[in-house]
Amino acid sequence: MPVAADHITERARAKLNLDLLICGRRSDGKHELDSLVVFCELGDLLHFEPARELSLAIEGPFAAATAADETNLVLRAGQLLARTCGIRHGAAIRLIKNLPVAAGLGGGSADAAATLRGLRALWDVELDDESLRELGLQLGADVPVCLFSRPARMRGIGERLDPVRGLPDLPLLLVNPGRPVATAAVFARVQLPDQPTLRPPLRGCDGPRSCAQWLAQSRNDLEPAACALLPEIATVLDELRGLSGCLLARMSGSGATCFGLFSDRGEAEAAAATLRKRRPNWWIAPTVALGDPR
């Protein structure tokens, strides 16, 4: 059973939509998007080892909410890569599930992307990054950007990716009320804007404060629909905006996770401690979105 390595580890970083603009609806019913996407230090972790069959074991704080069957994108990604490249052996995959499920953080897509990267290395597959992203699109619109895993502008249904330069590291507080919201249900309720927002050019964004001022000119067009389906999202946003040092609060993706942007990591961690006292049943996680300052 030839393999390139006997053990591979990949991190599946949380994907955060700093904004999400709906630009229209295609003839097939899918929405055209324009979103600025970043990736956080926080994420799931995947380990890959050679095996005769493809298998998945899940552990971690959100393991109980994650199915280890054929519906899991990790197994689907492995099967797709094996089928595409004619791989006849398997892999034992262990997923450490640190991110909440159906939370607007691209957790499943990030896991699938990490699986494609990890198994490409484990199986010594000759497939370049562009081909891997094209393959990933078959699994979901967010998989290509999760394979890229750097600040990017994502357009179309997720297939058009442009690197975003000049973005600093952003200290964040991620908050989820502990209830999932289905992406399909949110999109089914979304109202197309009369005039799509045109994002201003990224200039002078040299720190979190100036970045917050720039982001304030944009929005997440899914937020009203998600709040109507799950009013707790509006409560999370109100709580974030009331925290000392919060520069901007917004929902990520289709929810229910929201983020607060802070000037430094210390302020985000202090805000997390304050909010945990008030909302002990919420998932509250300070982290940093990794920028690209070039």
Rosetta silent file (secondary structure, phi, psi, omega in degrees, C-alpha in Angstrom):
SEQUENCE: MPVAADHITERARAKLNLDLLICGRRSDGKHELDSLVVFCELGDLLHFEPARELSLAIEGPFAAATAADETNLVLRAGQLLARTCGIRHGAAIRLIKNLPVAAGLGGGSADAAATLRGLRALWDVELDDESLRELGLQLGADVPVCLFSRPARMRGIGERLDPVRGLPDLPLLLVNPGRPVATAAVFARVQLPDQPTLRPPLRGCDGPRSCAQWLAQSRNDLEPAACALLPEIATVLDELRGLSGCLLARMSGSGATCFGLFSDRGEAEAAAATLRKRRPNWWIAPTVALGDPR
SCORE:     score description
SCORE:     0.000 S_00000001
   1 L     0.000   88.653 -174.925    0.000    0.000    0.000 S_00000001
   2 L   -71.313  130.107  175.818    2.219    2.872   -1.230 S_00000001
   3 L  -138.234  162.393 -177.754    1.818    6.166    0.610 S_00000001
   4 L   -84.425  -23.369 -177.424    3.882    9.364    0.839 S_00000001
   5 L  -154.716  162.747  179.549    3.914    9.498    4.661 S_00000001
   6 L   -97.315   -5.476  177.083    2.794    7.461    7.645 S_00000001
   7 L  -163.502  130.621  178.790    0.999   10.339    9.376 S_00000001
   8 E  -128.408  137.850  174.373   -0.368   13.690    8.230 S_00000001
   9 E  -121.694  133.620  178.419   -1.959   16.431   10.357 S_00000001
  10 E  -130.729  139.871  174.879   -4.015   19.270    8.894 S_00000001
  11 E   -96.703  133.127  176.812   -5.688   22.223   10.597 S_00000001
  12 E  -105.652   90.809 -174.234   -9.169   23.211    9.427 S_00000001
  13 E   -69.915  143.910  175.863   -9.302   26.892   10.357 S_00000001
  14 E   -61.858  131.702  177.163  -12.625   28.570   11.083 S_00000001
  15 E   -92.838  133.271 -179.692  -13.807   30.599    8.083 S_00000001
  16 E  -124.209  127.871  172.659  -15.221   34.023    8.883 S_00000001
  17 E   -89.148  107.136  177.251  -17.227   36.217    6.527 S_00000001
  18 L   -67.268  -29.038  168.606  -16.306   39.787    7.452 S_00000001
  19 L  -151.129  169.408  179.469  -19.146   40.792    5.156 S_00000001
  20 E  -156.219  108.286 -176.290  -21.468   38.973    2.764 S_00000001
  21 E  -106.394  133.034  175.558  -23.238   40.761   -0.066 S_00000001
  22 E   -92.526  119.067 -175.175  -25.997   39.207   -2.176 S_00000001
  23 E  -100.399   -9.478 -179.502  -25.549   40.389   -5.766 S_00000001
  24 E   155.094 -178.957  178.775  -28.414   38.509   -7.405 S_00000001
  25 E  -124.683  133.671 -178.678  -29.908   35.111   -8.098 S_00000001
  26 L   -80.575  169.587 -178.759  -28.882   32.841  -10.962 S_00000001
  27 L   -64.900  -23.716  178.409  -31.274   30.956  -13.233 S_00000001
  28 L   -86.236    4.414  177.579  -30.564   27.754  -11.264 S_00000001
  29 L    92.327  -12.194  179.616  -31.764   29.440   -8.078 S_00000001
  30 L   -78.100  150.780 -177.250  -28.324   29.829   -6.483 S_00000001
  31 E   -91.128  140.732  172.323  -27.298   33.246   -5.172 S_00000001
  32 E   -85.155  125.902 -175.125  -24.404   35.290   -6.513 S_00000001
  33 E  -115.985  160.600  169.769  -22.276   36.395   -3.572 S_00000001
  34 E  -142.832  111.713 -172.242  -19.482   38.827   -2.869 S_00000001
  35 E  -140.200  138.583  172.557  -17.791   38.194    0.470 S_00000001
  36 E   -92.006  118.054 -171.546  -14.565   39.116    2.213 S_00000001
  37 E  -116.743  136.000  174.698  -13.374   35.934    3.912 S_00000001
  38 E  -129.784  168.400 -178.087  -10.655   35.442    6.532 S_00000001
  39 E  -127.401  140.928 -170.878   -9.445   32.424    8.519 S_00000001
  40 E   -99.368  160.887  171.328   -8.898   32.211   12.264 S_00000001
  41 E   -59.675  -36.469 -178.105   -6.280   30.650   14.501 S_00000001
  42 E   -72.521  143.158  177.360   -9.127   28.617   15.965 S_00000001
  43 E   178.257 -179.810  173.995  -10.268   25.514   14.104 S_00000001
  44 E   -82.409  167.957  179.152  -10.725   21.764   13.907 S_00000001
  45 E  -132.090  136.144  179.845   -7.799   19.362   13.637 S_00000001
  46 E  -126.104  136.697  177.088   -7.543   16.291   11.400 S_00000001
  47 E  -117.831  138.993 -177.477   -5.080   13.386   11.555 S_00000001
  48 E  -127.640  132.018  176.714   -4.568   10.944    8.687 S_00000001
  49 E  -134.205  151.541  178.293   -2.889    7.527    8.770 S_00000001
  50 E   -61.274  144.157  176.579   -2.627    4.750    6.142 S_00000001
  51 E  -160.973  163.822  179.932   -5.330    2.073    6.269 S_00000001
  52 L   -73.235  -36.141 -178.880   -6.994   -0.449    3.968 S_00000001
  53 L  -117.353  162.208  175.881  -10.382    1.250    4.205 S_00000001
  54 E   -87.460  122.885 -178.624  -11.525    4.845    4.569 S_00000001
  55 E  -139.588  158.996 -178.370  -12.785    5.466    8.105 S_00000001
  56 E  -135.876  126.173  171.736  -13.616    8.428   10.323 S_00000001
  57 E  -118.311  138.952 -174.897  -13.447    8.770   14.108 S_00000001
  58 E  -123.420  134.454  173.378  -14.577   12.006   15.777 S_00000001
  59 E  -140.865  177.509 -179.311  -13.669   13.433   19.169 S_00000001
  60 L   108.771  175.447 -172.587  -13.572   16.864   20.770 S_00000001
  61 L   -62.042  -25.183 -178.563  -16.140   19.234   22.317 S_00000001
  62 L  -115.975   24.459  178.925  -18.568   19.035   19.379 S_00000001
  63 H   -62.511  -40.494 -175.865  -18.101   15.368   18.463 S_00000001
  64 H   -63.778  -24.996 -178.737  -21.587   14.427   19.655 S_00000001
  65 H   -92.828    4.607 -174.131  -23.163   16.861   17.188 S_00000001
  66 L  -118.959  119.894 -179.408  -21.140   15.562   14.240 S_00000001
  67 L   -74.897  140.104  178.473  -22.160   12.442   12.300 S_00000001
  68 L  -104.266   31.336 -177.382  -19.384   10.012   11.375 S_00000001
  69 L  -111.131 -164.076 -173.966  -21.346    8.505    8.477 S_00000001
  70 L   -67.590  -11.942  177.045  -21.616    9.058    4.724 S_00000001
  71 L   -79.773  -14.679 -177.536  -23.249   12.460    5.232 S_00000001
  72 L   -74.346  132.701 -178.121  -20.017   13.856    6.700 S_00000001
  73 H   -64.863  -22.572  177.406  -18.069   15.997    4.244 S_00000001
  74 H   -64.054  -50.423  178.324  -14.801   14.484    5.467 S_00000001
  75 H   -65.570  -39.691  179.114  -15.753   11.022    4.197 S_00000001
  76 H   -63.417  -38.433  177.884  -17.322   12.463    1.053 S_00000001
  77 H   -65.086  -43.677  178.338  -14.113   14.398    0.327 S_00000001
  78 H   -62.646  -43.171  178.922  -12.002   11.269    0.792 S_00000001
  79 H   -64.548  -40.745 -179.788  -14.264    9.219   -1.433 S_00000001
  80 H   -64.115  -45.749 -179.763  -14.277   11.907   -4.123 S_00000001
  81 H   -63.995  -43.375  179.551  -10.487   12.215   -4.162 S_00000001
  82 H   -62.536  -43.987 -179.288  -10.033    8.435   -4.241 S_00000001
  83 H   -65.233  -42.312 -177.981  -12.558    8.043   -7.053 S_00000001
  84 H   -66.538  -39.205 -172.879  -11.085   10.893   -9.098 S_00000001
  85 H  -102.256    4.840  177.349   -7.481    9.733   -8.776 S_00000001
  86 L    69.203   31.339  178.928   -8.053    5.976   -8.872 S_00000001
  87 L   -80.256  130.784 -175.344   -6.865    5.379   -5.310 S_00000001
  88 L  -110.076   -1.245  174.841   -7.693    1.849   -4.149 S_00000001
  89 L  -111.495  179.454 -173.214   -6.579    2.002   -0.529 S_00000001
  90 E  -119.156 -152.726  179.134   -7.978    4.021    2.354 S_00000001
  91 E  -164.695  145.151  172.019   -7.035    6.061    5.378 S_00000001
  92 E   -94.585  116.650 -176.295   -7.906    6.242    9.048 S_00000001
  93 E  -109.339  131.912  175.611   -9.066    9.801    9.716 S_00000001
  94 E  -119.330  120.373 -177.816   -9.403   11.284   13.195 S_00000001
  95 E  -106.360  121.679  172.714  -11.293   14.573   13.455 S_00000001
  96 E   -95.418  105.601 -171.885  -10.945   16.768   16.559 S_00000001
  97 L   -91.610   97.684 -179.120  -14.151   18.801   16.360 S_00000001
  98 L   -96.421  -18.998 -175.741  -13.530   22.121   18.135 S_00000001
  99 L   -98.551  142.300  175.777  -15.999   24.263   16.161 S_00000001
 100 L   -63.272  155.547 -174.922  -19.783   24.248   16.660 S_00000001
 101 L   -92.056  145.330 -179.958  -21.844   22.640   13.893 S_00000001
 102 L    52.343   51.377 -169.682  -24.047   24.617   11.460 S_00000001
 103 L  -117.671    2.081 -178.309  -22.599   27.790   12.922 S_00000001
 104 L    79.354   17.890  179.825  -21.630   29.976    9.941 S_00000001
 105 L  -111.671    8.914  178.065  -17.929   29.221   10.402 S_00000001
 106 L    63.365   26.322 -174.484  -17.521   26.900    7.431 S_00000001
 107 H   -58.593  -48.255  178.445  -16.542   24.066    9.761 S_00000001
 108 H   -63.547  -40.985  178.852  -17.723   21.229    7.514 S_00000001
 109 H   -67.199  -40.153  177.587  -16.228   22.862    4.432 S_00000001
 110 H   -64.939  -38.187  176.498  -12.944   23.525    6.243 S_00000001
 111 H   -63.775  -42.186  178.480  -12.869   19.884    7.351 S_00000001
 112 H   -63.770  -41.926  178.739  -13.459   18.757    3.765 S_00000001
 113 H   -63.417  -43.534  177.998  -10.703   21.059    2.509 S_00000001
 114 H   -63.293  -34.398  177.777   -8.277   19.765    5.141 S_00000001
 115 H   -66.141  -44.671  177.824   -9.190   16.217    4.103 S_00000001
 116 H   -60.933  -42.811  178.531   -8.407   16.924    0.451 S_00000001
 117 H   -66.383  -45.671 -176.279   -5.053   18.455    1.426 S_00000001
 118 H   -65.900  -43.586 -178.857   -4.210   15.727    3.920 S_00000001
 119 H   -73.964  -28.807  173.786   -5.099   12.788    1.695 S_00000001
 120 H   -59.183  -42.548  179.160   -3.323   14.351   -1.279 S_00000001
 121 H   -72.427  -44.154 -177.201   -0.160   14.246    0.820 S_00000001
 122 H   -64.008  -40.681 -177.275   -0.831   10.847    2.418 S_00000001
 123 L   -91.551   -1.382 -179.851   -1.643    9.182   -0.895 S_00000001
 124 L    56.170   50.162 -178.631    1.009   11.117   -2.852 S_00000001
 125 L   -84.574  132.040  177.898   -1.574   12.347   -5.355 S_00000001
 126 L   -88.890   84.628 -179.502   -0.305   14.518   -8.223 S_00000001
 127 L  -140.405  120.283 -176.447   -3.015   17.173   -8.173 S_00000001
 128 L   -76.988  171.775 -174.750   -2.197   20.893   -8.115 S_00000001
 129 H   -60.844  -40.578 -178.726   -3.982   23.459   -5.929 S_00000001
 130 H   -64.158  -43.294  178.599   -6.208   24.758   -8.725 S_00000001
 131 H   -64.981  -36.193  178.904   -7.385   21.247   -9.609 S_00000001
 132 H   -66.490  -37.898  177.706   -7.994   20.522   -5.937 S_00000001
 133 H   -67.112  -38.649  176.801  -10.164   23.651   -5.643 S_00000001
 134 H   -62.857  -38.414  177.164  -12.169   22.602   -8.708 S_00000001
 135 H   -66.573  -42.197 -178.937  -12.695   19.222   -7.082 S_00000001
 136 H   -61.684  -31.292 -179.461  -13.658   20.865   -3.810 S_00000001
 137 H   -62.086  -25.833  177.299  -16.421   22.889   -5.486 S_00000001
 138 L   -67.244  -21.734 -178.375  -18.263   19.600   -6.076 S_00000001
 139 L   -91.244  -23.482 -179.246  -18.540   19.256   -2.284 S_00000001
 140 L   163.765  156.147 -174.370  -19.790   22.778   -1.558 S_00000001
 141 L   -65.463  -26.013 -177.491  -19.416   26.448   -2.420 S_00000001
 142 L   -88.137  -11.730 -174.660  -17.174   27.168    0.600 S_00000001
 143 H   -64.984  -42.917  179.551  -14.689   24.341    0.035 S_00000001
 144 H   -58.342  -43.514 -179.139  -12.501   26.147   -2.561 S_00000001
 145 H   -69.704  -30.653  176.604  -11.941   29.181   -0.299 S_00000001
 146 H   -70.587  -29.979  172.717  -11.244   26.860    2.644 S_00000001
 147 H   -67.367  -37.919  177.749   -8.589   25.148    0.513 S_00000001
 148 H   -66.545  -47.153  171.098   -7.097   28.599   -0.142 S_00000001
 149 L    56.035   34.027  173.933   -7.297   29.343    3.611 S_00000001
 150 L  -139.374  164.828  179.842   -6.014   32.925    3.340 S_00000001
 151 L   -54.008  130.663 -174.749   -7.807   36.300    3.161 S_00000001
 152 E  -151.626  153.366  168.284   -9.811   36.317   -0.046 S_00000001
 153 E   -97.424  120.344 -175.313  -12.653   37.956   -1.874 S_00000001
 154 E  -108.092  124.382 -177.787  -15.098   35.191   -2.773 S_00000001
 155 E  -130.357  177.160 -174.489  -17.569   35.809   -5.595 S_00000001
 156 E    68.442 -132.113  174.643  -20.058   33.927   -7.728 S_00000001
 157 L  -102.705   13.397  179.513  -21.174   30.846   -5.794 S_00000001
 158 L   121.796   -5.215 -175.019  -17.697   30.535   -4.303 S_00000001
 159 L   -86.097  -18.195 -178.770  -15.677   29.622   -7.368 S_00000001
 160 E  -100.122  111.231 -176.268  -14.155   33.080   -8.023 S_00000001
 161 E  -120.846  131.628  175.154  -11.376   33.769   -5.534 S_00000001
 162 E  -127.331  127.356  176.709   -9.070   36.767   -5.391 S_00000001
 163 E   -59.073  144.967  176.871   -6.335   37.131   -2.730 S_00000001
 164 L  -111.685  114.645  178.755   -6.783   40.138   -0.437 S_00000001
 165 L   -97.811  157.169  173.441   -3.550   41.927    0.416 S_00000001
 166 L    85.812   13.278 -179.853   -3.054   44.588    3.046 S_00000001
 167 E   -97.371  127.716  179.697   -5.314   43.111    5.718 S_00000001
 168 L   -79.806  168.103  168.420   -3.897   43.106    9.268 S_00000001
 169 L   -62.286  139.728 -175.042   -4.405   40.417   11.897 S_00000001
 170 E  -122.128  113.200  175.501   -7.795   41.039   13.518 S_00000001
 171 E   -70.152  129.146 -172.823   -8.477   40.205   17.206 S_00000001
 172 E  -132.015  157.482  166.894  -11.974   38.745   17.425 S_00000001
 173 E  -121.618  116.583  177.937  -14.503   37.365   19.841 S_00000001
 174 E   -94.948  135.001 -177.092  -16.658   34.610   18.321 S_00000001
 175 E  -137.559  130.622  177.027  -20.021   33.969   19.965 S_00000001
 176 E  -130.595  133.113 -175.284  -22.656   31.343   19.207 S_00000001
 177 L   -75.894   -0.445  176.987  -25.911   31.017   21.204 S_00000001
 178 L    89.881   12.992  177.063  -25.786   27.231   21.051 S_00000001
 179 L  -128.606  132.289 -179.996  -28.517   26.736   18.491 S_00000001
 180 L   -78.183  158.295  172.374  -27.907   25.860   14.818 S_00000001
 181 L  -134.846  131.278 -174.293  -29.541   27.619   11.903 S_00000001
 182 L   -77.160  129.247 -179.524  -29.841   25.904    8.526 S_00000001
 183 H   -57.901  -43.812 -178.273  -28.111   27.687    5.651 S_00000001
 184 H   -61.561  -38.843  179.720  -30.805   26.648    3.160 S_00000001
 185 H   -66.461  -36.960  178.534  -33.539   28.067    5.385 S_00000001
 186 H   -66.142  -48.479 -179.542  -31.717   31.394    5.653 S_00000001
 187 H   -63.444  -31.143  179.860  -31.218   31.692    1.895 S_00000001
 188 H   -66.384  -25.153 -178.120  -34.870   30.782    1.332 S_00000001
 189 H   -98.654   -9.070 -172.583  -35.915   33.864    3.345 S_00000001
 190 L   -67.509  140.686  176.588  -33.332   36.327    2.056 S_00000001
 191 L  -101.286  127.899  177.898  -34.588   39.422    0.253 S_00000001
 192 L   -67.764  132.531  179.894  -32.546   40.606   -2.699 S_00000001
 193 L   -67.372  149.098  177.118  -31.415   44.211   -2.128 S_00000001
 194 L   -62.820  -40.698  178.649  -32.788   46.879   -4.462 S_00000001
 195 L  -133.131  114.483 -179.741  -29.251   48.100   -5.055 S_00000001
 196 L   -59.522  143.007  176.879  -26.286   45.825   -4.297 S_00000001
 197 L   -71.303  134.271  174.651  -23.652   47.324   -2.025 S_00000001
 198 L  -100.891  115.563 -176.882  -20.410   48.211   -3.790 S_00000001
 199 L   -70.084  130.462  178.752  -17.518   47.544   -1.455 S_00000001
 200 L   -69.645  156.299  179.144  -15.063   50.473   -1.339 S_00000001
 201 L   -59.448  147.174  178.942  -11.409   49.732   -2.160 S_00000001
 202 L   -81.090  101.347 -179.895   -9.292   48.412    0.699 S_00000001
 203 L  -136.696  140.576  175.117   -7.033   51.357    1.502 S_00000001
 204 L    67.898   21.947 -179.241   -5.415   52.524    4.706 S_00000001
 205 L   -92.184   75.406 -172.264   -6.527   49.461    6.653 S_00000001
 206 L   -97.835    1.318  179.640   -3.398   49.278    8.785 S_00000001
 207 L  -166.159  173.214 -177.883   -4.988   48.061   12.024 S_00000001
 208 H   -58.596  -37.935 -176.814   -8.214   46.750   13.564 S_00000001
 209 H   -66.509  -47.783  179.065   -9.695   50.213   14.187 S_00000001
 210 H   -68.111  -31.442  177.111   -9.301   51.453   10.610 S_00000001
 211 H   -66.972  -39.201  177.841  -10.437   48.048    9.355 S_00000001
 212 H   -63.176  -39.744  178.326  -13.604   48.314   11.454 S_00000001
 213 H   -63.877  -38.780  178.846  -14.325   51.739    9.964 S_00000001
 214 H   -69.072  -43.983 -179.010  -13.909   50.304    6.470 S_00000001
 215 H   -66.911  -27.102 -179.589  -16.073   47.250    7.204 S_00000001
 216 L   -62.191  -18.084  178.374  -18.825   49.447    8.651 S_00000001
 217 L   -81.013   -6.890 -179.165  -19.545   50.571    5.082 S_00000001
 218 L  -113.805 -163.160 -177.058  -20.522   47.000    4.210 S_00000001
 219 L  -169.364  177.695  168.934  -22.890   44.417    5.765 S_00000001
 220 E  -114.042  110.072 -176.224  -24.050   40.799    5.846 S_00000001
 221 L   -68.809  -12.910  178.125  -27.167   40.553    3.693 S_00000001
 222 L   -86.412  -10.769 -172.935  -28.128   37.249    5.347 S_00000001
 223 H   -60.632  -47.505 -179.128  -28.351   38.789    8.812 S_00000001
 224 H   -60.163  -42.595 -179.431  -32.022   39.930    8.716 S_00000001
 225 H   -65.577  -41.799 -179.874  -33.242   36.537    7.462 S_00000001
 226 H   -66.029  -40.025  178.787  -31.153   34.641   10.022 S_00000001
 227 H   -66.106  -33.721  177.607  -32.365   36.864   12.876 S_00000001
 228 H   -66.739  -37.273  179.171  -35.976   36.266   11.819 S_00000001
 229 H   -75.928  -35.540 -176.352  -35.400   32.502   11.968 S_00000001
 230 L  -138.253   89.943 -175.993  -33.377   32.608   15.179 S_00000001
 231 L   -58.657  -20.361  178.179  -33.948   35.756   17.264 S_00000001
 232 H   -60.111  -24.141  178.227  -31.079   34.774   19.574 S_00000001
 233 H   -63.081  -43.116  177.803  -28.716   36.018   16.858 S_00000001
 234 H   -62.712  -36.316  177.115  -29.955   39.569   17.397 S_00000001
 235 H   -64.274  -42.438  177.579  -29.401   39.076   21.139 S_00000001
 236 H   -60.119  -45.222 -179.382  -25.816   37.960   20.503 S_00000001
 237 H   -63.014  -41.571  177.707  -25.173   41.027   18.357 S_00000001
 238 H   -62.047  -42.731  179.640  -26.622   43.341   21.026 S_00000001
 239 H   -62.953  -43.841  179.864  -24.434   41.714   23.695 S_00000001
 240 H   -61.995  -45.672 -177.806  -21.299   42.083   21.549 S_00000001
 241 H   -64.558  -23.070  179.530  -22.005   45.743   20.778 S_00000001
 242 L   -87.137   -4.681 -178.713  -22.367   46.426   24.482 S_00000001
 243 L   -80.300  141.213  178.755  -18.946   45.017   25.377 S_00000001
 244 L   -61.169  128.738  175.917  -16.132   47.427   26.200 S_00000001
 245 L    90.934   -5.169 -179.639  -13.740   47.816   23.272 S_00000001
 246 L   -72.996  119.558 -177.038  -15.953   46.235   20.590 S_00000001
 247 L   -88.049  -29.742 -176.608  -15.337   48.149   17.356 S_00000001
 248 E  -160.853  140.192  174.790  -17.796   46.241   15.142 S_00000001
 249 E  -128.533  136.679 -176.998  -20.224   43.346   15.597 S_00000001
 250 E  -158.019  155.390  174.116  -21.614   41.270   12.735 S_00000001
 251 E   -80.840  146.745  175.869  -22.932   37.807   11.923 S_00000001
 252 L  -100.496  136.657  176.605  -20.664   35.434    9.997 S_00000001
 253 L    55.896 -133.284  178.807  -21.979   33.510    6.994 S_00000001
 254 L   -97.014   11.614  177.620  -25.542   32.328    7.479 S_00000001
 255 L    84.997  176.544    9.364  -25.172   32.307   11.296 S_00000001
 256 L   -94.432    0.138 -178.916  -25.646   31.693   14.077 S_00000001
 257 L   -69.658  136.455  174.420  -22.061   32.647   15.046 S_00000001
 258 E  -120.437  162.995  179.601  -21.367   36.364   15.318 S_00000001
 259 E  -131.262  146.907  169.057  -18.078   38.169   15.828 S_00000001
 260 E  -112.551  136.041  179.422  -16.911   41.249   17.633 S_00000001
 261 E  -100.020  132.154 -176.433  -13.798   43.025   16.358 S_00000001
 262 L  -126.130  164.085 -177.501  -11.410   44.456   18.974 S_00000001
 263 L   -71.360  -34.584  179.786   -8.232   46.543   18.940 S_00000001
 264 L  -149.895  167.473 -176.394   -6.062   43.847   20.532 S_00000001
 265 H   -62.258  -37.322 -179.295   -6.180   40.288   21.793 S_00000001
 266 H   -60.954  -41.452  178.090   -6.233   41.382   25.435 S_00000001
 267 H   -64.762  -39.850  179.579   -9.452   43.365   24.934 S_00000001
 268 H   -65.022  -40.256  179.883  -11.079   40.395   23.170 S_00000001
 269 H   -69.403  -38.001  177.047  -10.108   38.033   26.000 S_00000001
 270 H   -65.115  -40.169  177.979  -11.375   40.473   28.669 S_00000001
 271 H   -64.491  -37.770  177.923  -14.661   40.808   26.770 S_00000001
 272 H   -62.078  -43.325  179.300  -14.930   37.009   26.613 S_00000001
 273 H   -62.610  -40.285  178.745  -14.539   36.756   30.389 S_00000001
 274 H   -64.459  -45.640 -175.685  -17.239   39.390   30.896 S_00000001
 275 H   -70.440  -34.691  178.814  -19.687   37.745   28.517 S_00000001
 276 H   -60.469  -33.241  178.871  -19.148   34.231   29.939 S_00000001
 277 H   -67.166  -35.382 -178.605  -20.405   35.464   33.313 S_00000001
 278 H   -84.458  -33.522 -173.942  -23.623   36.724   31.715 S_00000001
 279 L  -129.833   70.540 -174.128  -24.104   33.935   29.178 S_00000001
 280 L   -67.103  -17.599 -178.594  -22.529   30.742   30.559 S_00000001
 281 L   -93.727   -2.512  177.435  -24.379   28.518   28.077 S_00000001
 282 L   -85.611  154.906  170.015  -23.098   30.270   24.959 S_00000001
 283 E   -84.697  118.484 -173.943  -20.015   29.221   23.001 S_00000001
 284 E  -130.767  118.697 -171.568  -17.605   32.128   23.464 S_00000001
 285 E  -140.974  110.054  170.973  -14.144   32.019   21.900 S_00000001
 286 E   -73.486  142.369  179.889  -11.542   34.786   21.538 S_00000001
 287 E  -158.719 -174.051  177.843   -9.279   34.276   18.532 S_00000001
 288 E  -132.138  129.848  171.008   -7.382   36.132   15.795 S_00000001
 289 E   -82.913  126.344 -174.250   -8.258   36.283   12.101 S_00000001
 290 E   -81.296  122.054 -177.954   -4.978   35.920   10.238 S_00000001
 291 L   -91.230 -170.350  175.435   -4.348   38.773    7.810 S_00000001
 292 E  -141.226   88.656 -170.383   -2.033   39.293    4.876 S_00000001
 293 L   -75.948   -0.195 -176.673   -0.253   42.623    5.458 S_00000001
 294 L   -64.797    0.000    0.000    1.745   42.554    2.212 S_00000001
